[in-house]
Amino acid sequence: MTSTSATAKHGSSSMIPSEKRPHVMASNTMNNWRDKLSLDKISGIMTWAVVAGMSLFVLHKNNADMASIVLASALYLVYIVGWLFMIRDRDYQSDGAIRSAILIMLFAVVIGIFFTVPLSFNSILMGIISGALPYYVNVKKALMIGTIASFPLYFVFTYYWQDDFVFLTASLFWTFNMFAIIMVNATVKEKAAREKVEETNRQLVSTQALLKEASKQSERIRIARNIHDLLGHHLTALTINLQVASIKAEGDVKKNVEQCHQLAKLLLSDVRDAVSDIRDKSQVDLHEAINSMAKQVPFVDIELIVSDNLHIDDIEIADALLKCVQESITNTIKHAKGKTLLIDISQNETALSFEVRNSGTIPKTLKIGNGLKGMQERINLLGGRITFSLQPTEFITSVVLPINSEQQP
């Protein structure tokens, strides 16, 4: 087996045999912690901690009763736990309904805080919620929800706390909510556009690599055919003529003609061997094609394991496998948020096996989207079989393609 690591960060990883593949995912724990402690989560938690800490400090300094302090502490705790559940990367079984319920609960919690703590800067908590909206709803709905979320501050502080100047504060926090939503929406759009460009670039690189391999294969076959059709035929004619000449010749001339005949036969045999060798080596270098595509992938370590006897001379098979790799890379980046991708390609006398293991945030249930359907269609057209399976920390794509024994080198 030949193992190669390719990564956009030009990093290196250990050479590992296929029987030890599970340990490739040993870094998942660290990757999960990185996901959990991403910058947006850290900033949200820090903002919440400052708001909650200052509010509880003011309540204590103003000699508020213990019941109010305990209630406020409980509301702040429920808020941060609910917010973390709302923004988690992994989808829920009924994702839209559950996130909507959490969102409503968070609004209710903030309103409860307004009634418990007479400090208007707690509206920052509404701003934290509003800032997450563009990830889950379109910008129009986000702006509408952000506007509605600004009203409770005005009504609670005007009619419950008797604050005559809260209108200005509420207006300022409303503009802050709108600004947060618009800026986050721009970030979401920019990220989506960048991912689309990167995906398109990977498609172009894989297509370029495949065309390069197809061109090399076509050139080798052309050279082999020309050698066979031109030089081979001339040598065959020369051999026949020398054989006839050796029959008619006599004495020393006959001996020399027979030597020339043997040399011509040997040369013809060498030419046939050379043509066969060129044809046998006119295979697609899938290893190099995948490596070219892997160099365009940011923040993902790609481990490539290729068997030494791999021989692919069918451009359609190579194209299907490259498209499967490309889709797996896209799924790892966009959906699994993974950091590691293991690609294992092997071959025996009857079939070619291809397995991709991507780590990351793996859903509990498998949903066959357009990307996975496209992979199924490509493999089925080639008479192969493809299966998808979910593991606690991995999504595994397995492909088996039948091959003709005559194509073996």
Disulfide bonds with the S-S distance in Angstrom:
none
